[in-house]
Each structure stands twice: as C-alpha cells, then as structure tokens.
Amino acid sequence: MKKNLLFLQDKDIVSHIIDRFPMLTITRIDRQYPNTLMLYLLVEKPFASILTDGGYISVSQKGIVLKKERNGPAPSPEISFYQPIRHNEYQVGQVVSYAQIQKTLVFLKVLVDEGYQVETVAIDSVDMIACKTRGFTVAFSQKRETELQKYELRQLVKQLKIGALRVKRLDLRFDKPVVELQTP
C-alpha cells in the first residue's frame, strides 16, 4: 500500500488491515506528518470454537473466523452443528454465514455477560440451541424472537442469583419459559 499519507482514507486503512489480520480491531488512527501513521489496535480473542469435519475453527463474537486448527481439543465453548461443516469451507477472516451459528453467538454473549461459563453448545436441529453451562443447561429456539429470549433469560438469571433455587434446565423455546429444578 504505497500511497501518500495525505491521501489515505481511514476506511481504506481499516479494510487493508482487517483483510490481512482479522483478529485486529483498529480503535484509533493518528497521522504524524510527513511519513508516520500510528494505529491503536485491539487483538480480538476467540469467543467460541465450531467443530468441523477435520478439527475446529475459532470465531469472534461477530462470527469472524480467527483461527483454524486440525489438532488438539477445541477451546470452550465448543459449538457442534447438526450440518457437517467442512474444515476448508471457511478461511481466516471470513464471516460464518449460517444464521443458526450467528444467533448462537448472540445467546452465548448474553450468558457470558451474566457471568456463566459455557462449556458446550449443541445446535441439534433447525429449531433448538442447547447451551450447557457449569450450573445448568439452557435451550433456546431459532424460531422465537431473539430479543424476547434474551430478556427472559436475563429475568430468570436475576431470580436465580438472588434466590435459593437450584436449576437443572431452562427451556426458552416456548411462550412461557420452562424451568426444571434440581432435586435435593
């Protein structure tokens, strides 16, 4: 990219860097004339791992592929998808195009924001996403409105944190959430 510093646009700089290094986020760009460009960067860490036929791919919260691995166990949370995903289907920097996986990443973010560590996620069918945390399992629906399920989850988690309930499973696939309690 050999251009004069005066004629460089911020959007061109960002797109050039992101194309080569998808795990970087540019927070600020400063110019020191005549020939210095200062970039302030954040390195994005993998948010989840999607199992493939030959290993796994690590993705960001936005679904951007950050890393591909063939060996070793996948870091948590590990997402298994009901359709086989070929390992060579995605390259580093691409966005995972499956709507079910994108919706799963939204639900994972809510659980992480509420303080739960998700171990595994199973997208078992066209309709169901099951997230297993260290304390309980949460079932989400692909067909129900995302914002409504996020709201219901947050309300239930508030009640769980202040109460003495021991929950085994939360099911948000229906009009009314189903809560299964642990037996003492």
N, C-alpha and C positions, 0 to 999 in steps of 0.2 A: 504494500500500500504506500506508494511513493507519491504523496501529494503535499502541497504547500499547507502549512499549519493554518493559514488564514482561510483556506477554502474547505477545510474538513468540517463536516457537519456532525453533531453529536450522534444522530441516529445512524450514520454510516460507521462511526467508531464502534458503537454498541453492537450493531449487526455483525461487523467483522470479527470482533472479539467473541461474541456468543457462538458464531458459526464454528470457530476453532476450539473454543473452550466452553462447552455448555454448562459446566459446573460453576462458572463465574457469573456474578451479578455486579454490574457497574453501578456504584452509588453516587459517584460524582466525577466530573471531568474538569480539570483545570488546565489552562494553557499558560506557559511561560515563554513568551516570545524571545528570541526568534525561532527556537527549534525544540522546545521541550513540551511534551504532553504528559500530564500527570493523571493517572487513573486510580480511583479509590475502589477497591474490589472487595466483594464478599465471596468466600468459597462456600458453595452450597453442598451440604452433606446429603447423602442418600436418605430418603424418607421411608422407602419400602423396597422390597425385592419381589419381583414377579418371576415365578418359576417358569422355565421354558423346557423344551424337549432335550436340551443339551446343557443345562446349567440354570443360570438366573440372570436377570437384568435388574440393576438398581436404578430407581427413579426418584425424582424430586417430588415435592408436594404438588407441583403443576403437571406431573406426568412426563417430564423430560427425562430421557434415558441418559444417565450419568456414567454408567459403567456396565460392562458385560463380563461375566465370569463363567467359566466352564467347570472349574474345580472347587471343591470345598462346600461347606454348608452355606446356605443363603442367610444373610443377616436378618434379624427380626425387624419389623413384621414381614412375614413371608406370605405372599398372595398366591393362591392356587386358583386357576381359572378353568372353567368347565370345557372351554375350547382349547385344543392344544396350540400353544404359541411356539413357533419355530424360533430357534435361537438366532438365526440370521435374518429374521423378519424386521428387526429394528437395529439401527445403528446409533452410536453415541450422538446425542444432540437432537434426535427425533422425538416427537411427542407421541406417546402411546395413544392410538386412535380409538380404542374400544371405549364406548360410553360407560360400560359397566365398571371398568377399571377407574375411569375418571371419577365416577360417583363414589366408588370405594375409597379413593384418596380423600375425598371431602369428608366422609364419615370417619376415616382414620384420624384426620386432623382434629375433629371435634373430640374424639376420645382422648387423644394426646393432650389437647388443651385442658381437658377436665382432669388430667393427672393420671390417666391409666396407661399402662404399658401393654400394647397389643402384641401378642405373640404370633398368632396366625390369623389369616383371613381366607375364607373359602367362598368363592363365587360359584355356588353349586348349580345354579340354573339361571334361566332368563330373569327370574324374579328375586332370588334370595342371595343376600350377602351375610355371611356369619363371621363375626369378629370375636376371637377368643382372647380375653384379657387375662391377667393373673387372678382376677377375682371372680369373673363371671363371663358368660357369653352373650353377645348382642346380635340379634337378627334384624337386618334392615331389608326393605323392599326396594326393588328397582323401579317399580311402577308408581309407588306413592310419592308425593311431593317431597323433595329433599329438605326444604326448609322446615316443613312440618315435623319430619322425623328428627331433625337436629334439635328443634325446640322441645319435643317430647323427651328426647334423651337428656338434654340439659336439666329439664324439670325433674326427671327421675333421679338423676345423679345428685341433684341438690338434696332430695329427700333421703337418698342412701347415705350421704355424707353426714347428715345431722341425726339420722335415726339409728336404731339398733337392728335394722333389717339386714338379713344375710341373703343376698340374692344369688341365685344359681344361673338364671337366664332372663334376659329381657328380649321381648319379641315386639318389634315396632312395625310389623308387616300389615297389621290390621287397623281398623278405625280406632280402636281403643288398645293401648299398649297392654301386652300380657306380661305379667311379672311372675316368675316361678321362684319360690323361696327355697332356701336350703333347709333340709330337715335336721333338727339337732341330734 
